[in-house]
Structures are given as structure tokens and as C-alpha cells.
Amino acid sequence: MDYNKPFKLIEVKDKKSKKEFLDFPTKLYSHDKNWSRPLNQDIEAIFDPKKNRKFRKGEAIRWIMVDKHGNTIGKVAAFLDDRSGKHDQPTGGMGFFDCINNQDAANMLFDASRDWLKSKGMEAMDGPINFGERDSFWGCLVEGFTEPLYNMPYNFPYYQDLFENYGFELFFRQLTYHKKLERKGISDIVIEKGKRVHSNPEYSFEMIDKRKPEKYAIDFLEIYNQAWGRFPGVTKMRKAQAMALMKQIKPIVDQRLVYFGYHKEEPIAFFIMIPDISMIFKKFNGKFHLLNKLRFILLLKFGKKITRVIGRIFGVIPRFHGKGVEAGLIMAFENEVQKPGFPYTDLEMNWIGDFNPTMIKNVEQIGGKIYKVHHTYRYMFDRTIPVKRMKKVG
């Protein structure tokens, strides 16, 4: 690595460097009205071995970059976990990348990530990704530079050039679909399928009952592990994790946005949405101290009206694909949308991989239109080896 350039890397190890890692994007995006600062605690939890189970069999490192005047001009993290060796070649990750529009500066950040991962036995790196689950802080935004959803990445358009000029190649695309919450956007095919499956007494669809968190955690676990656990890079979930997830989303759950489907009382499908709380968090400048927690509760209940819904996760276990279950879930939700006083106007369904044609078809049949596109890139350390796109599933 050439340290003779007018930039210097500083490993994030102390309170000062951690603060700068968190604060730098605020300076970088200060004139961008669309950017929304994530909560500090959401990012720091990812790099806390006590809170992120990825550290049990993995490790991570972070850097900030400063210019010759000591001004921060970039940041990045690199990491690997127990799944890193389960690719065609051992593959680590890099993410939480932010940088001024300077290819030399970006290259130095990418080099640091590459060299650290090579020292750990890796042969490739994916980025920009999260040292955690895929539903947060994952991907480089390349289309749809509008206000981001909660914990979804936002970046300047020039980031695509920084990655691709360095040599990163497309591994897969993540699509975000948008839909106005009105029945006329649903195709006649979905309506017909929904009516048919709702008329079959073997199937039932219900809105979540917040008084029964353990029941739905167990149902979620069974469906998730069959519907999503088969995907490359997705770890099967344990009961403790499912319970923790339900506990985590409980404060913001609107039960009108969470539905489960059953066949002869066996859980077979779910559609989980949450209000886009970033519409409130945007005012907190990354801080969620006691005062802001109180503000959040009051604004959520009495003040700021949240009109946008995030499609957090949708799943149907494979043996019930093509039986109209997807339409049954959508119809259950649409029936609620039509009731007086329903407060939400827009639904955004994020993180739909281009390797998942079944999900793409389902979303487009209910009237979803592509609204944003993120890229997940891969960089091979041996530059003679081509990048293979993610295999299609479903």
C-alpha cells in the first residue's frame, strides 16, 4: 500500500475515531436533502462483539481516512465471518464506505480492505455489504436517488464509478419496488387467485395478534427457515433469534401490517411490513438518547404522521408456491387498506434480488414498480478470475 499519497488511514479504535466514523457522513451529505442519517446505535451495534453474533466466528476492522490537513475524507470497514469460506473462493466483505469524489482516495480505502482480507486468507470481497443481515446497510445505490428507507443505503451517484473503476464487478442487483396503497394497482389475476384461496377452508390468513408474541415468533421461524434458509448467504434462524426479532420490532409494529397464512393450521407464509420510522428519525441526527426516545414515542403516537410502509419480509414455504398463497396474503392486507382511517399511502418493498424471479413476479403482479436499484459488487483478488453472477433461485 502506498502511504506517500496525501491521505492517511487511521484505524478506528478509540472514542474519537469512532465518533469521526459516525459523524463524517453528516459533513459529506450536508447539502443533500435526501440523505437521512442512520442512528449511531444501529451502526455501533454491528461493530460491538457483545451485540453482533457474527463476531463469534468472525472479525471486523474499520478505518477513517484523513487528508494532509487532518480533515476526514473517507471511511470503510472490512469483515469476515463463518460463511466467508463457503463460497467458490473464500470471500470477505467490505462496507460502510463513504468517500469524497476522488478515485485515489477510494482506491486506498478499497486497498486497505483487500489487503486485510487477503491477510485473513480471503480470495475475494463483496461490497458494499453489512457485517450482519442483508436487510440493512447493504448495496450501492445506482438508481432512485430519493430519501432512503430505514437503514437502507443511500450514496452519491459517483459511488458507482468509484467501485467499478477500481475493478468491482456486479454480483447481483437489489430491487426496491413502490406501490400506491390502492386496490386498482392489483392485477385481476391476483384478485382471482386471492378469492379462490380465501374460499378454500383448508387455508386461513390472519392479522398478527400482538398479545401472542411467542406463537408468531415460532410460526415465523418455521416459515423463514423453509422459505429463506435455502438461499445462498442466508443463515437459518433459531428460536432465540426469532423471539429477539419480535421483541425488537414490537414498539413499532402496527398489527394491520403483519399477516400470516396457514394450511390446516400449519404456518406456511408471512407478509411483514413496518412503518418507515426514518420519517421520524431523520430529525434526530443519529442520536437516540433518552430525550429522543421520548420524542419518538410522542411523535409516533401524536405527532409526525408516517405515511410510508416498508415491506420488511415476505415468504411462502416452497411446496406452497403457485397455489395462490401469495395472493391470499395480499388480499388480506388489501382488505385492511380499504377500511376508513387507514393511515398509509405508499408501500416500498426493498431487497428483492434479481436472482429471485418468483418474488419479482409476485411483486409486479400486485402493481409494484421498480423504484430503486442497489448493486452488490464482487472483487476477485486474482484479477484473471471472472466474477460469476449470483445463481437464480426459486
PLY file of the C-alpha trace (Angstrom):
ply
format ascii 1.0
element vertex 394
property float x
property float y
property float z
element edge 393
property int vertex1
property int vertex2
end_header
0.00 0.00 0.00
1.39 3.42 -0.96
1.30 5.74 2.02
3.13 8.52 0.16
-0.17 9.84 -1.15
-1.62 12.90 0.61
-4.04 10.67 2.54
-3.64 8.76 5.77
-5.60 5.79 7.13
-6.45 5.70 10.83
-7.84 2.51 12.36
-10.99 3.08 14.40
-10.04 2.09 17.93
-10.96 4.86 20.35
-13.86 7.19 21.11
-12.51 9.97 18.91
-12.10 7.81 15.81
-15.47 6.08 16.41
-17.14 9.48 16.62
-15.49 10.58 13.39
-16.55 7.34 11.66
-20.16 8.11 12.62
-20.06 11.87 12.03
-18.23 12.02 8.68
-21.30 11.26 6.50
-23.10 14.24 8.06
-20.39 16.51 6.64
-20.25 14.68 3.31
-24.01 14.82 2.69
-24.63 18.20 4.34
-26.11 19.69 1.16
-28.09 16.63 0.07
-31.70 16.99 1.19
-32.46 13.31 0.52
-29.81 11.81 2.82
-31.01 10.62 6.21
-28.53 9.85 8.97
-28.83 6.35 10.48
-28.94 6.03 14.24
-25.48 5.78 15.79
-26.61 2.89 17.97
-27.67 0.84 14.92
-24.20 1.13 13.40
-22.23 0.70 16.61
-24.20 -2.45 17.47
-22.82 -4.02 14.29
-19.24 -3.46 15.46
-19.89 -4.50 19.07
-18.86 -8.12 19.74
-21.34 -8.23 22.63
-24.26 -7.43 20.34
-23.33 -8.89 16.94
-23.17 -12.69 16.88
-21.09 -12.53 13.69
-18.10 -11.90 15.95
-18.38 -15.40 17.41
-16.63 -16.81 14.36
-15.65 -13.62 12.62
-13.88 -10.32 12.94
-14.02 -6.78 11.61
-11.86 -3.71 11.24
-12.67 -0.06 10.48
-10.72 2.91 9.18
-11.23 6.59 8.61
-9.12 8.47 6.06
-7.81 12.00 6.52
-6.11 14.42 4.15
-2.87 16.29 4.84
-4.79 18.89 6.85
-6.33 16.26 9.10
-9.79 16.53 7.59
-11.72 13.27 7.27
-12.41 12.45 3.62
-13.47 8.79 3.77
-14.25 5.72 5.84
-14.67 1.97 5.34
-14.95 -1.34 7.19
-13.83 -4.86 6.28
-15.05 -8.09 7.85
-15.40 -11.84 7.56
-17.46 -14.49 9.34
-18.04 -18.23 9.40
-19.74 -18.13 5.99
-16.81 -16.42 4.29
-15.21 -19.73 3.40
-18.41 -21.24 1.98
-18.12 -19.67 -1.49
-16.39 -20.93 -4.62
-13.49 -18.96 -3.20
-13.18 -17.61 0.39
-14.94 -14.24 0.24
-14.94 -11.49 2.83
-16.88 -8.27 2.89
-16.38 -4.52 2.91
-18.93 -1.85 3.62
-19.89 1.34 5.45
-17.95 3.06 2.68
-18.18 6.80 2.28
-15.71 8.93 0.39
-15.23 12.23 -1.38
-15.33 12.09 -5.17
-11.68 11.13 -5.56
-10.67 7.82 -7.12
-7.24 7.75 -5.45
-8.82 8.16 -2.03
-11.40 5.48 -2.78
-8.73 3.12 -4.09
-6.76 3.47 -0.87
-9.83 2.52 1.17
-10.53 -0.43 -1.13
-6.86 -1.48 -0.98
-6.92 -1.45 2.80
-9.98 -3.71 2.83
-8.48 -6.02 0.20
-5.10 -6.34 1.93
-6.62 -7.02 5.34
-8.92 -9.69 3.90
-6.04 -11.27 1.96
-4.09 -11.50 5.22
-7.01 -13.49 6.63
-6.95 -15.99 3.77
-9.71 -14.46 1.65
-9.58 -14.53 -2.16
-12.39 -12.07 -2.93
-14.51 -9.39 -1.31
-18.14 -8.37 -1.71
-19.26 -4.83 -1.18
-20.66 -2.62 -0.09
-22.34 -5.01 2.34
-23.19 -5.31 6.03
-21.41 -7.27 8.76
-24.82 -8.66 9.63
-28.13 -9.42 7.97
-28.85 -8.40 4.40
-31.88 -6.25 5.22
-29.73 -3.30 6.39
-26.75 -1.29 5.15
-26.34 -3.40 2.01
-25.63 -2.32 -1.57
-24.54 0.68 -3.63
-27.43 2.83 -4.81
-27.30 3.25 -8.60
-30.89 4.25 -9.45
-33.55 6.12 -7.48
-31.69 8.79 -5.54
-34.57 9.67 -3.23
-35.00 9.63 0.54
-33.84 6.23 1.86
-35.91 3.83 3.88
-34.89 2.94 7.43
-31.30 1.60 7.44
-31.20 1.26 3.66
-28.06 2.61 1.97
-28.00 5.99 0.29
-25.00 7.39 -1.55
-23.99 9.84 -4.24
-24.24 8.71 -7.91
-20.44 8.88 -8.29
-20.02 5.91 -5.91
-20.86 3.54 -8.77
-17.87 4.86 -10.72
-15.57 4.61 -7.69
-16.42 0.92 -7.28
-16.39 -0.03 -10.95
-13.24 1.94 -11.82
-11.42 0.05 -9.07
-12.47 -3.27 -10.60
-15.54 -4.33 -8.66
-18.00 -6.25 -10.88
-21.73 -6.75 -10.48
-22.65 -9.81 -8.40
-26.38 -9.12 -8.14
-28.90 -6.28 -8.19
-31.25 -5.46 -5.32
-34.57 -4.04 -6.45
-36.87 -1.81 -4.44
-40.46 -1.71 -5.67
-43.00 1.01 -4.95
-46.77 0.70 -4.86
-49.52 3.15 -4.01
-51.82 1.54 -1.45
-54.95 1.30 -3.51
-56.74 -1.75 -4.88
-56.70 -0.68 -8.53
-52.99 -1.46 -8.75
-53.54 -5.20 -8.24
-53.92 -7.33 -11.33
-57.11 -9.28 -11.99
-55.05 -12.48 -11.80
-54.06 -11.75 -8.19
-57.60 -10.82 -7.23
-58.95 -14.05 -8.72
-56.26 -16.18 -7.03
-56.85 -14.40 -3.73
-60.58 -15.00 -3.82
-60.07 -18.65 -4.70
-57.63 -19.41 -1.89
-59.71 -17.46 0.66
-62.74 -19.57 -0.26
-60.83 -22.80 0.42
-61.46 -23.84 4.07
-58.04 -25.51 4.26
-56.38 -22.08 4.12
-56.62 -19.19 6.55
-54.99 -15.77 6.75
-54.79 -13.66 9.86
-53.51 -10.36 11.11
-50.95 -10.71 13.89
-52.18 -10.55 17.48
-49.59 -8.56 19.47
-50.69 -10.38 22.64
-49.20 -13.65 21.32
-45.55 -12.84 20.50
-44.22 -16.35 21.15
-46.77 -18.01 18.87
-45.87 -15.76 15.95
-42.15 -15.99 16.66
-42.38 -19.79 16.33
-44.56 -19.55 13.22
-42.14 -17.04 11.71
-39.22 -19.34 12.46
-40.80 -22.33 10.71
-41.67 -20.34 7.61
-38.42 -18.38 7.42
-36.16 -21.41 7.61
-38.02 -23.13 4.78
-38.66 -20.06 2.60
-35.41 -18.12 3.08
-32.93 -20.50 4.71
-32.34 -22.18 1.33
-30.90 -19.01 -0.23
-27.11 -18.65 -0.58
-25.68 -16.42 2.15
-28.76 -16.68 4.38
-28.28 -18.36 7.75
-31.13 -20.39 9.20
-32.70 -18.83 12.25
-33.02 -20.18 15.79
-35.95 -19.66 18.17
-33.99 -17.23 20.33
-33.30 -15.08 17.26
-36.95 -15.15 16.19
-38.03 -14.10 19.68
-35.44 -11.31 19.69
-36.69 -10.09 16.30
-40.28 -9.95 17.52
-39.15 -8.06 20.62
-37.14 -5.65 18.50
-39.99 -4.69 16.19
-42.74 -4.75 18.87
-42.53 -1.00 19.66
-43.15 -0.05 16.04
-45.42 -2.86 14.89
-48.79 -1.85 13.56
-50.68 -5.13 13.56
-52.55 -4.03 10.44
-49.24 -4.51 8.61
-48.35 -8.09 9.64
-50.09 -11.18 8.20
-49.61 -14.93 8.45
-51.01 -17.67 6.24
-51.87 -21.22 7.34
-52.79 -24.51 5.70
-54.73 -26.78 8.02
-53.28 -24.65 10.86
-49.69 -25.24 9.67
-47.84 -21.90 9.23
-46.89 -21.56 5.57
-46.50 -17.85 4.76
-45.99 -14.39 6.17
-46.02 -10.80 4.96
-44.37 -8.44 7.45
-44.39 -4.69 6.97
-43.40 -1.89 9.32
-43.99 1.86 9.29
-40.97 3.69 7.87
-39.76 5.23 11.12
-36.93 7.00 9.30
-39.54 9.68 8.62
-39.19 10.46 12.34
-35.55 9.50 12.93
-34.40 11.92 10.24
-34.78 14.72 12.79
-32.59 13.05 15.44
-29.16 13.48 13.78
-28.19 9.89 14.57
-28.76 10.19 18.31
-31.31 8.13 20.23
-30.74 9.25 23.80
-33.49 9.37 26.41
-34.93 12.68 25.23
-35.13 11.48 21.63
-36.69 8.20 22.75
-39.44 10.20 24.45
-39.77 12.41 21.36
-40.03 9.31 19.20
-42.84 7.81 21.29
-44.77 11.08 21.30
-44.26 11.76 17.60
-45.18 8.20 16.69
-48.37 8.40 18.71
-49.48 12.00 18.37
-47.28 13.98 16.02
-45.46 13.08 12.84
-47.71 11.11 10.53
-45.97 8.16 8.91
-47.46 7.52 5.50
-44.87 5.12 4.11
-44.72 1.39 4.82
-41.68 -0.86 4.35
-42.22 -4.40 3.11
-39.76 -5.94 5.56
-40.02 -9.60 4.55
-42.35 -11.83 2.52
-42.11 -15.59 2.47
-44.01 -18.69 1.38
-42.58 -22.15 2.00
-41.63 -23.75 -1.34
-44.19 -26.55 -1.52
-46.98 -23.95 -1.48
-45.60 -21.86 -4.33
-48.06 -21.49 -7.19
-51.12 -22.29 -5.05
-52.31 -18.71 -4.64
-50.98 -18.26 -1.10
-49.10 -15.10 -2.09
-52.35 -13.63 -3.42
-54.16 -14.69 -0.25
-51.75 -12.69 1.91
-52.02 -9.66 -0.36
-55.81 -9.79 -0.34
-55.87 -9.99 3.47
-53.80 -6.81 3.60
-55.74 -5.06 0.85
-58.99 -5.64 2.72
-57.50 -3.67 5.61
-56.23 -0.92 3.30
-59.79 -0.22 2.14
-61.10 0.43 5.67
-61.75 4.04 6.75
-58.91 5.63 8.66
-56.12 3.51 7.22
-53.20 5.98 7.50
-50.65 4.70 4.99
-50.46 5.74 1.34
-47.30 4.11 -0.01
-45.63 0.71 0.22
-41.97 0.13 -0.62
-40.76 -3.45 -0.93
-37.00 -3.46 -0.66
-34.21 -6.01 -1.03
-35.63 -8.15 -3.82
-32.66 -9.79 -5.50
-32.60 -10.10 -9.27
-31.76 -13.76 -8.64
-35.29 -14.34 -7.27
-37.67 -14.34 -10.28
-40.56 -15.78 -8.24
-40.58 -12.82 -5.85
-40.18 -10.35 -8.71
-43.22 -11.85 -10.45
-45.30 -11.68 -7.25
-44.43 -8.04 -6.59
-45.11 -6.96 -10.16
-48.48 -8.76 -10.19
-49.66 -6.65 -7.27
-48.72 -3.47 -9.09
-45.21 -2.83 -7.80
-42.89 -0.77 -9.99
-39.10 -0.65 -9.68
-38.27 2.47 -7.70
-34.64 1.99 -6.69
-31.74 -0.27 -7.63
-28.72 -1.16 -5.50
-25.70 -3.12 -6.70
-23.81 -5.72 -4.70
-20.34 -5.99 -6.20
-17.65 -8.65 -6.03
-13.91 -8.10 -6.44
-11.62 -11.04 -7.20
-8.11 -10.71 -5.77
-6.78 -12.81 -8.64
-7.68 -10.47 -11.47
-7.60 -13.30 -14.04
-10.63 -15.00 -12.44
-14.01 -13.71 -13.71
-16.87 -12.85 -11.38
-19.82 -15.23 -11.67
-23.24 -13.65 -11.15
-25.41 -14.93 -8.31
-27.33 -18.02 -9.43
-31.09 -17.65 -9.83
-33.24 -19.47 -7.27
-36.90 -20.06 -6.75
0 1
1 2
2 3
3 4
4 5
5 6
6 7
7 8
8 9
9 10
10 11
11 12
12 13
13 14
14 15
15 16
16 17
17 18
18 19
19 20
20 21
21 22
22 23
23 24
24 25
25 26
26 27
27 28
28 29
29 30
30 31
31 32
32 33
33 34
34 35
35 36
36 37
37 38
38 39
39 40
40 41
41 42
42 43
43 44
44 45
45 46
46 47
47 48
48 49
49 50
50 51
51 52
52 53
53 54
54 55
55 56
56 57
57 58
58 59
59 60
60 61
61 62
62 63
63 64
64 65
65 66
66 67
67 68
68 69
69 70
70 71
71 72
72 73
73 74
74 75
75 76
76 77
77 78
78 79
79 80
80 81
81 82
82 83
83 84
84 85
85 86
86 87
87 88
88 89
89 90
90 91
91 92
92 93
93 94
94 95
95 96
96 97
97 98
98 99
99 100
100 101
101 102
102 103
103 104
104 105
105 106
106 107
107 108
108 109
109 110
110 111
111 112
112 113
113 114
114 115
115 116
116 117
117 118
118 119
119 120
120 121
121 122
122 123
123 124
124 125
125 126
126 127
127 128
128 129
129 130
130 131
131 132
132 133
133 134
134 135
135 136
136 137
137 138
138 139
139 140
140 141
141 142
142 143
143 144
144 145
145 146
146 147
147 148
148 149
149 150
150 151
151 152
152 153
153 154
154 155
155 156
156 157
157 158
158 159
159 160
160 161
161 162
162 163
163 164
164 165
165 166
166 167
167 168
168 169
169 170
170 171
171 172
172 173
173 174
174 175
175 176
176 177
177 178
178 179
179 180
180 181
181 182
182 183
183 184
184 185
185 186
186 187
187 188
188 189
189 190
190 191
191 192
192 193
193 194
194 195
195 196
196 197
197 198
198 199
199 200
200 201
201 202
202 203
203 204
204 205
205 206
206 207
207 208
208 209
209 210
210 211
211 212
212 213
213 214
214 215
215 216
216 217
217 218
218 219
219 220
220 221
221 222
222 223
223 224
224 225
225 226
226 227
227 228
228 229
229 230
230 231
231 232
232 233
233 234
234 235
235 236
236 237
237 238
238 239
239 240
240 241
241 242
242 243
243 244
244 245
245 246
246 247
247 248
248 249
249 250
250 251
251 252
252 253
253 254
254 255
255 256
256 257
257 258
258 259
259 260
260 261
261 262
262 263
263 264
264 265
265 266
266 267
267 268
268 269
269 270
270 271
271 272
272 273
273 274
274 275
275 276
276 277
277 278
278 279
279 280
280 281
281 282
282 283
283 284
284 285
285 286
286 287
287 288
288 289
289 290
290 291
291 292
292 293
293 294
294 295
295 296
296 297
297 298
298 299
299 300
300 301
301 302
302 303
303 304
304 305
305 306
306 307
307 308
308 309
309 310
310 311
311 312
312 313
313 314
314 315
315 316
316 317
317 318
318 319
319 320
320 321
321 322
322 323
323 324
324 325
325 326
326 327
327 328
328 329
329 330
330 331
331 332
332 333
333 334
334 335
335 336
336 337
337 338
338 339
339 340
340 341
341 342
342 343
343 344
344 345
345 346
346 347
347 348
348 349
349 350
350 351
351 352
352 353
353 354
354 355
355 356
356 357
357 358
358 359
359 360
360 361
361 362
362 363
363 364
364 365
365 366
366 367
367 368
368 369
369 370
370 371
371 372
372 373
373 374
374 375
375 376
376 377
377 378
378 379
379 380
380 381
381 382
382 383
383 384
384 385
385 386
386 387
387 388
388 389
389 390
390 391
391 392
392 393
